Amino acid sequence: METIREHLAPHTWRKSSRTTDIGQCVEVALTGRAVGIRDTKDRAGGILTVTPTVWAGFVERLKTGDYDRG
């Protein structure tokens, strides 16, 4: 059985267009089954995986500024 790490092929990882040269960001891999999140500076390190629904909720809260309110 294929693992999530194997499913997240190298070409699926994306960085934000706001990424700086010092690499202080995360990369995201979107698939139909999972969303992978990893540290840009440590790509061989761990991968956090969440469901597409959880990711969509996180992104929506970022857009509305909910995380900025403490």
Distance bins in CASP14 RR format, pairs under 12 A and 6 or more apart:
PFRMAT RR
TARGET T0000
AUTHOR 0000-0000-0000
RMODE 2
METHOD distances of the structure
MODEL  1
1 7 0 0 0 0 0 1 0 0 0 0 0
2 8 0 0 0 0 0 1 0 0 0 0 0
2 9 0 0 0 0 0 1 0 0 0 0 0
2 31 0 0 0 0 0 1 0 0 0 0 0
2 33 0 0 0 0 1 0 0 0 0 0 0
2 34 0 0 0 0 0 1 0 0 0 0 0
3 33 0 0 0 0 0 1 0 0 0 0 0
3 34 0 0 0 0 0 1 0 0 0 0 0
3 47 0 0 0 0 0 1 0 0 0 0 0
3 49 0 0 0 0 0 1 0 0 0 0 0
4 12 0 0 0 0 0 1 0 0 0 0 0
4 29 0 0 0 0 1 0 0 0 0 0 0
4 31 0 0 0 0 1 0 0 0 0 0 0
4 32 0 0 0 0 0 1 0 0 0 0 0
4 33 1 0 0 1 0 0 0 0 0 0 0
4 34 1 0 1 0 0 0 0 0 0 0 0
4 35 0 0 0 0 1 0 0 0 0 0 0
4 36 1 0 0 1 0 0 0 0 0 0 0
4 37 0 0 0 0 0 1 0 0 0 0 0
4 38 0 0 0 0 0 1 0 0 0 0 0
4 46 0 0 0 0 0 1 0 0 0 0 0
4 47 1 0 0 1 0 0 0 0 0 0 0
4 48 0 0 0 0 0 1 0 0 0 0 0
4 49 1 0 1 0 0 0 0 0 0 0 0
4 50 0 0 0 0 0 1 0 0 0 0 0
4 51 0 0 0 0 0 1 0 0 0 0 0
5 12 0 0 0 0 0 1 0 0 0 0 0
5 13 0 0 0 0 0 1 0 0 0 0 0
5 29 0 0 0 0 1 0 0 0 0 0 0
5 31 0 0 0 0 0 1 0 0 0 0 0
5 34 0 0 0 0 0 1 0 0 0 0 0
5 36 0 0 0 0 1 0 0 0 0 0 0
5 38 0 0 0 0 1 0 0 0 0 0 0
5 43 0 0 0 0 0 1 0 0 0 0 0
5 44 0 0 0 0 0 1 0 0 0 0 0
5 45 0 0 0 0 0 1 0 0 0 0 0
5 46 0 0 0 0 1 0 0 0 0 0 0
5 47 1 0 0 1 0 0 0 0 0 0 0
5 48 0 0 0 0 0 1 0 0 0 0 0
5 49 0 0 0 0 1 0 0 0 0 0 0
6 12 0 0 0 0 0 1 0 0 0 0 0
6 29 0 0 0 0 0 1 0 0 0 0 0
6 31 0 0 0 0 0 1 0 0 0 0 0
6 33 0 0 0 0 0 1 0 0 0 0 0
6 34 0 0 0 0 0 1 0 0 0 0 0
6 47 0 0 0 0 0 1 0 0 0 0 0
7 29 0 0 0 0 1 0 0 0 0 0 0
7 30 0 0 0 0 0 1 0 0 0 0 0
7 31 1 0 0 1 0 0 0 0 0 0 0
7 32 0 0 0 0 1 0 0 0 0 0 0
7 33 1 0 0 1 0 0 0 0 0 0 0
7 34 1 0 0 1 0 0 0 0 0 0 0
7 35 0 0 0 0 0 1 0 0 0 0 0
7 36 0 0 0 0 1 0 0 0 0 0 0
7 47 0 0 0 0 0 1 0 0 0 0 0
7 49 0 0 0 0 1 0 0 0 0 0 0
8 14 0 0 0 0 0 1 0 0 0 0 0
8 27 0 0 0 0 1 0 0 0 0 0 0
8 28 0 0 0 0 1 0 0 0 0 0 0
8 29 1 0 1 0 0 0 0 0 0 0 0
8 30 0 0 0 0 1 0 0 0 0 0 0
8 31 1 0 0 1 0 0 0 0 0 0 0
8 32 0 0 0 0 0 1 0 0 0 0 0
8 33 0 0 0 0 1 0 0 0 0 0 0
8 34 1 0 0 1 0 0 0 0 0 0 0
8 35 0 0 0 0 1 0 0 0 0 0 0
8 36 1 0 1 0 0 0 0 0 0 0 0
8 37 0 0 0 0 0 1 0 0 0 0 0
8 38 0 0 0 0 1 0 0 0 0 0 0
8 43 0 0 0 0 0 1 0 0 0 0 0
8 46 0 0 0 0 0 1 0 0 0 0 0
8 47 1 0 0 1 0 0 0 0 0 0 0
8 48 0 0 0 0 0 1 0 0 0 0 0
8 49 0 0 0 0 1 0 0 0 0 0 0
9 29 0 0 0 0 1 0 0 0 0 0 0
9 30 0 0 0 0 0 1 0 0 0 0 0
9 31 0 0 0 0 1 0 0 0 0 0 0
9 36 0 0 0 0 0 1 0 0 0 0 0
10 27 0 0 0 0 0 1 0 0 0 0 0
10 29 0 0 0 0 1 0 0 0 0 0 0
10 38 0 0 0 0 0 1 0 0 0 0 0
10 43 0 0 0 0 1 0 0 0 0 0 0
10 44 0 0 0 0 0 1 0 0 0 0 0
11 27 0 0 0 0 0 1 0 0 0 0 0
11 29 0 0 0 0 1 0 0 0 0 0 0
11 30 0 0 0 0 0 1 0 0 0 0 0
11 31 0 0 0 0 0 1 0 0 0 0 0
12 27 0 0 0 0 1 0 0 0 0 0 0
12 28 0 0 0 0 1 0 0 0 0 0 0
12 29 1 0 1 0 0 0 0 0 0 0 0
12 30 1 0 0 1 0 0 0 0 0 0 0
12 31 1 0 0 1 0 0 0 0 0 0 0
12 32 0 0 0 0 0 1 0 0 0 0 0
12 33 0 0 0 0 0 1 0 0 0 0 0
12 34 0 0 0 0 0 1 0 0 0 0 0
12 35 0 0 0 0 0 1 0 0 0 0 0
12 36 0 0 0 0 1 0 0 0 0 0 0
12 38 0 0 0 0 0 1 0 0 0 0 0
12 47 0 0 0 0 0 1 0 0 0 0 0
13 19 0 0 0 0 0 1 0 0 0 0 0
13 25 0 0 0 0 0 1 0 0 0 0 0
13 26 0 0 0 0 1 0 0 0 0 0 0
13 27 1 0 1 0 0 0 0 0 0 0 0
13 28 1 0 0 1 0 0 0 0 0 0 0
13 29 1 0 1 0 0 0 0 0 0 0 0
13 30 0 0 0 0 1 0 0 0 0 0 0
13 31 0 0 0 0 0 1 0 0 0 0 0
13 35 0 0 0 0 0 1 0 0 0 0 0
13 36 0 0 0 0 1 0 0 0 0 0 0
13 37 0 0 0 0 1 0 0 0 0 0 0
13 38 1 0 0 1 0 0 0 0 0 0 0
13 39 0 0 0 0 0 1 0 0 0 0 0
13 40 0 0 0 0 1 0 0 0 0 0 0
13 43 1 0 0 1 0 0 0 0 0 0 0
13 47 0 0 0 0 1 0 0 0 0 0 0
14 25 0 0 0 0 0 1 0 0 0 0 0
14 26 0 0 0 0 0 1 0 0 0 0 0
14 27 1 0 0 1 0 0 0 0 0 0 0
14 28 1 0 1 0 0 0 0 0 0 0 0
14 29 1 0 0 1 0 0 0 0 0 0 0
14 30 1 0 0 1 0 0 0 0 0 0 0
14 31 0 0 0 0 0 1 0 0 0 0 0
14 35 0 0 0 0 0 1 0 0 0 0 0
14 36 0 0 0 0 0 1 0 0 0 0 0
14 37 0 0 0 0 0 1 0 0 0 0 0
14 38 0 0 0 0 0 1 0 0 0 0 0
14 40 0 0 0 0 0 1 0 0 0 0 0
15 21 0 0 0 0 0 1 0 0 0 0 0
15 23 0 0 0 0 1 0 0 0 0 0 0
15 24 0 0 0 0 0 1 0 0 0 0 0
15 25 1 0 0 1 0 0 0 0 0 0 0
15 26 0 0 0 0 1 0 0 0 0 0 0
15 27 1 0 1 0 0 0 0 0 0 0 0
15 28 0 0 0 0 1 0 0 0 0 0 0
15 29 0 0 0 0 0 1 0 0 0 0 0
15 37 0 0 0 0 0 1 0 0 0 0 0
15 38 0 0 0 0 0 1 0 0 0 0 0
15 39 0 0 0 0 0 1 0 0 0 0 0
15 40 1 0 0 1 0 0 0 0 0 0 0
15 41 0 0 0 0 0 1 0 0 0 0 0
15 43 0 0 0 0 0 1 0 0 0 0 0
16 23 0 0 0 0 0 1 0 0 0 0 0
16 24 0 0 0 0 0 1 0 0 0 0 0
16 25 1 0 1 0 0 0 0 0 0 0 0
16 26 0 0 0 0 1 0 0 0 0 0 0
16 27 0 0 0 0 1 0 0 0 0 0 0
16 28 0 0 0 0 1 0 0 0 0 0 0
16 37 0 0 0 0 0 1 0 0 0 0 0
16 40 0 0 0 0 1 0 0 0 0 0 0
16 59 0 0 0 0 0 1 0 0 0 0 0
16 62 0 0 0 0 0 1 0 0 0 0 0
17 25 0 0 0 0 0 1 0 0 0 0 0
18 24 0 0 0 0 0 1 0 0 0 0 0
18 25 1 0 0 1 0 0 0 0 0 0 0
18 26 0 0 0 0 0 1 0 0 0 0 0
19 25 1 0 1 0 0 0 0 0 0 0 0
19 26 0 0 0 0 1 0 0 0 0 0 0
19 27 0 0 0 0 1 0 0 0 0 0 0
19 28 0 0 0 0 0 1 0 0 0 0 0
19 40 1 0 0 1 0 0 0 0 0 0 0
19 41 0 0 0 0 0 1 0 0 0 0 0
20 40 0 0 0 0 1 0 0 0 0 0 0
20 41 0 0 0 0 0 1 0 0 0 0 0
21 40 0 0 0 0 0 1 0 0 0 0 0
21 41 0 0 0 0 0 1 0 0 0 0 0
22 40 0 0 0 0 1 0 0 0 0 0 0
22 41 0 0 0 0 1 0 0 0 0 0 0
23 39 0 0 0 0 1 0 0 0 0 0 0
23 40 1 0 1 0 0 0 0 0 0 0 0
23 41 1 0 1 0 0 0 0 0 0 0 0
23 42 0 0 0 0 0 1 0 0 0 0 0
23 43 0 0 0 0 0 1 0 0 0 0 0
24 39 0 0 0 0 1 0 0 0 0 0 0
24 40 1 0 0 1 0 0 0 0 0 0 0
24 41 1 0 0 1 0 0 0 0 0 0 0
24 42 0 0 0 0 0 1 0 0 0 0 0
25 37 0 0 0 0 0 1 0 0 0 0 0
25 38 0 0 0 0 0 1 0 0 0 0 0
25 39 0 0 0 0 1 0 0 0 0 0 0
25 40 1 0 1 0 0 0 0 0 0 0 0
25 41 0 0 0 0 1 0 0 0 0 0 0
25 42 0 0 0 0 0 1 0 0 0 0 0
25 43 0 0 0 0 0 1 0 0 0 0 0
26 35 0 0 0 0 0 1 0 0 0 0 0
26 36 0 0 0 0 1 0 0 0 0 0 0
26 37 1 0 1 0 0 0 0 0 0 0 0
26 38 1 0 0 1 0 0 0 0 0 0 0
26 39 1 0 0 1 0 0 0 0 0 0 0
26 40 1 0 0 1 0 0 0 0 0 0 0
26 41 0 0 0 0 1 0 0 0 0 0 0
26 42 0 0 0 0 0 1 0 0 0 0 0
26 43 0 0 0 0 0 1 0 0 0 0 0
26 45 0 0 0 0 0 1 0 0 0 0 0
26 46 0 0 0 0 0 1 0 0 0 0 0
26 47 0 0 0 0 0 1 0 0 0 0 0
26 48 0 0 0 0 1 0 0 0 0 0 0
26 55 0 0 0 0 0 1 0 0 0 0 0
26 58 0 0 0 0 0 1 0 0 0 0 0
27 35 0 0 0 0 0 1 0 0 0 0 0
27 36 0 0 0 0 1 0 0 0 0 0 0
27 37 1 0 0 1 0 0 0 0 0 0 0
27 38 1 0 1 0 0 0 0 0 0 0 0
27 39 1 0 0 1 0 0 0 0 0 0 0
27 40 1 0 1 0 0 0 0 0 0 0 0
27 41 0 0 0 0 0 1 0 0 0 0 0
27 42 0 0 0 0 0 1 0 0 0 0 0
27 43 1 0 0 1 0 0 0 0 0 0 0
27 45 0 0 0 0 0 1 0 0 0 0 0
27 46 0 0 0 0 0 1 0 0 0 0 0
27 47 0 0 0 0 1 0 0 0 0 0 0
27 48 0 0 0 0 0 1 0 0 0 0 0
28 34 0 0 0 0 0 1 0 0 0 0 0
28 35 1 0 0 1 0 0 0 0 0 0 0
28 36 1 0 0 1 0 0 0 0 0 0 0
28 37 1 0 1 0 0 0 0 0 0 0 0
28 38 0 0 0 0 1 0 0 0 0 0 0
28 39 0 0 0 0 0 1 0 0 0 0 0
28 40 0 0 0 0 0 1 0 0 0 0 0
28 47 0 0 0 0 0 1 0 0 0 0 0
28 48 0 0 0 0 1 0 0 0 0 0 0
28 49 0 0 0 0 0 1 0 0 0 0 0
28 50 0 0 0 0 0 1 0 0 0 0 0
28 52 0 0 0 0 0 1 0 0 0 0 0
28 55 1 0 0 1 0 0 0 0 0 0 0
28 58 0 0 0 0 0 1 0 0 0 0 0
28 59 0 0 0 0 1 0 0 0 0 0 0
29 35 1 0 0 1 0 0 0 0 0 0 0
29 36 1 0 1 0 0 0 0 0 0 0 0
29 37 0 0 0 0 1 0 0 0 0 0 0
29 38 1 0 0 1 0 0 0 0 0 0 0
29 43 0 0 0 0 0 1 0 0 0 0 0
29 47 0 0 0 0 1 0 0 0 0 0 0
29 48 0 0 0 0 0 1 0 0 0 0 0
29 49 0 0 0 0 1 0 0 0 0 0 0
29 50 0 0 0 0 0 1 0 0 0 0 0
29 52 0 0 0 0 0 1 0 0 0 0 0
29 55 0 0 0 0 0 1 0 0 0 0 0
30 36 1 0 0 1 0 0 0 0 0 0 0
30 37 0 0 0 0 0 1 0 0 0 0 0
30 49 0 0 0 0 0 1 0 0 0 0 0
30 50 0 0 0 0 0 1 0 0 0 0 0
30 51 0 0 0 0 0 1 0 0 0 0 0
30 52 1 0 0 1 0 0 0 0 0 0 0
30 55 1 0 0 1 0 0 0 0 0 0 0
30 56 0 0 0 0 0 1 0 0 0 0 0
30 59 0 0 0 0 0 1 0 0 0 0 0
31 47 0 0 0 0 0 1 0 0 0 0 0
31 49 0 0 0 0 1 0 0 0 0 0 0
31 50 0 0 0 0 0 1 0 0 0 0 0
31 51 0 0 0 0 0 1 0 0 0 0 0
31 52 0 0 0 0 1 0 0 0 0 0 0
31 55 0 0 0 0 0 1 0 0 0 0 0
32 49 0 0 0 0 0 1 0 0 0 0 0
32 51 0 0 0 0 1 0 0 0 0 0 0
32 52 1 0 0 1 0 0 0 0 0 0 0
32 53 0 0 0 0 0 1 0 0 0 0 0
32 55 0 0 0 0 0 1 0 0 0 0 0
32 56 0 0 0 0 0 1 0 0 0 0 0
33 49 0 0 0 0 1 0 0 0 0 0 0
33 50 0 0 0 0 0 1 0 0 0 0 0
33 51 0 0 0 0 1 0 0 0 0 0 0
33 52 1 0 0 1 0 0 0 0 0 0 0
33 53 0 0 0 0 0 1 0 0 0 0 0
33 55 0 0 0 0 0 1 0 0 0 0 0
34 47 0 0 0 0 1 0 0 0 0 0 0
34 48 0 0 0 0 0 1 0 0 0 0 0
34 49 1 0 1 0 0 0 0 0 0 0 0
34 50 1 0 0 1 0 0 0 0 0 0 0
34 51 1 0 0 1 0 0 0 0 0 0 0
34 52 1 0 0 1 0 0 0 0 0 0 0
34 53 0 0 0 0 0 1 0 0 0 0 0
34 54 0 0 0 0 1 0 0 0 0 0 0
34 55 0 0 0 0 1 0 0 0 0 0 0
35 47 0 0 0 0 0 1 0 0 0 0 0
35 48 0 0 0 0 1 0 0 0 0 0 0
35 49 1 0 0 1 0 0 0 0 0 0 0
35 50 1 0 1 0 0 0 0 0 0 0 0
35 51 1 0 0 1 0 0 0 0 0 0 0
35 52 1 0 1 0 0 0 0 0 0 0 0
35 53 0 0 0 0 1 0 0 0 0 0 0
35 54 1 0 0 1 0 0 0 0 0 0 0
35 55 1 0 1 0 0 0 0 0 0 0 0
35 56 0 0 0 0 1 0 0 0 0 0 0
35 57 0 0 0 0 0 1 0 0 0 0 0
35 58 0 0 0 0 1 0 0 0 0 0 0
35 59 0 0 0 0 1 0 0 0 0 0 0
36 43 0 0 0 0 0 1 0 0 0 0 0
36 46 0 0 0 0 1 0 0 0 0 0 0
36 47 1 0 1 0 0 0 0 0 0 0 0
36 48 1 0 0 1 0 0 0 0 0 0 0
36 49 1 0 1 0 0 0 0 0 0 0 0
36 50 1 0 0 1 0 0 0 0 0 0 0
36 51 0 0 0 0 0 1 0 0 0 0 0
36 52 0 0 0 0 0 1 0 0 0 0 0
36 54 0 0 0 0 0 1 0 0 0 0 0
36 55 0 0 0 0 1 0 0 0 0 0 0
36 58 0 0 0 0 0 1 0 0 0 0 0
37 43 0 0 0 0 0 1 0 0 0 0 0
37 45 0 0 0 0 0 1 0 0 0 0 0
37 46 0 0 0 0 1 0 0 0 0 0 0
37 47 1 0 0 1 0 0 0 0 0 0 0
37 48 1 0 1 0 0 0 0 0 0 0 0
37 49 1 0 0 1 0 0 0 0 0 0 0
37 50 1 0 0 1 0 0 0 0 0 0 0
37 54 0 0 0 0 0 1 0 0 0 0 0
37 55 0 0 0 0 1 0 0 0 0 0 0
37 58 0 0 0 0 1 0 0 0 0 0 0
37 59 0 0 0 0 0 1 0 0 0 0 0
38 44 0 0 0 0 1 0 0 0 0 0 0
38 45 1 0 0 1 0 0 0 0 0 0 0
38 46 1 0 0 1 0 0 0 0 0 0 0
38 47 1 0 1 0 0 0 0 0 0 0 0
38 48 1 0 0 1 0 0 0 0 0 0 0
38 49 0 0 0 0 1 0 0 0 0 0 0
39 45 1 0 0 1 0 0 0 0 0 0 0
39 46 1 0 0 1 0 0 0 0 0 0 0
39 47 0 0 0 0 1 0 0 0 0 0 0
39 48 0 0 0 0 1 0 0 0 0 0 0
48 54 0 0 0 0 0 1 0 0 0 0 0
48 55 0 0 0 0 0 1 0 0 0 0 0
48 58 0 0 0 0 0 1 0 0 0 0 0
49 55 0 0 0 0 1 0 0 0 0 0 0
50 56 0 0 0 0 1 0 0 0 0 0 0
50 57 0 0 0 0 1 0 0 0 0 0 0
50 58 1 0 0 1 0 0 0 0 0 0 0
50 59 0 0 0 0 0 1 0 0 0 0 0
51 57 0 0 0 0 0 1 0 0 0 0 0
51 58 0 0 0 0 0 1 0 0 0 0 0
52 58 0 0 0 0 0 1 0 0 0 0 0
52 59 0 0 0 0 0 1 0 0 0 0 0
53 59 0 0 0 0 0 1 0 0 0 0 0
53 60 0 0 0 0 0 1 0 0 0 0 0
54 60 0 0 0 0 0 1 0 0 0 0 0
54 61 0 0 0 0 0 1 0 0 0 0 0
55 61 0 0 0 0 0 1 0 0 0 0 0
55 62 0 0 0 0 0 1 0 0 0 0 0
56 62 0 0 0 0 0 1 0 0 0 0 0
56 63 0 0 0 0 0 1 0 0 0 0 0
57 63 0 0 0 0 1 0 0 0 0 0 0
57 64 0 0 0 0 1 0 0 0 0 0 0
57 66 0 0 0 0 1 0 0 0 0 0 0
57 67 0 0 0 0 0 1 0 0 0 0 0
58 64 0 0 0 0 0 1 0 0 0 0 0
58 65 0 0 0 0 0 1 0 0 0 0 0
58 66 0 0 0 0 1 0 0 0 0 0 0
58 67 0 0 0 0 1 0 0 0 0 0 0
59 65 0 0 0 0 0 1 0 0 0 0 0
59 66 0 0 0 0 0 1 0 0 0 0 0
59 67 0 0 0 0 0 1 0 0 0 0 0
60 66 0 0 0 0 1 0 0 0 0 0 0
60 67 0 0 0 0 0 1 0 0 0 0 0
61 67 1 0 1 0 0 0 0 0 0 0 0
61 68 0 0 0 0 1 0 0 0 0 0 0
61 69 0 0 0 0 0 1 0 0 0 0 0
61 70 0 0 0 0 0 1 0 0 0 0 0
62 68 0 0 0 0 1 0 0 0 0 0 0
62 69 0 0 0 0 0 1 0 0 0 0 0
END
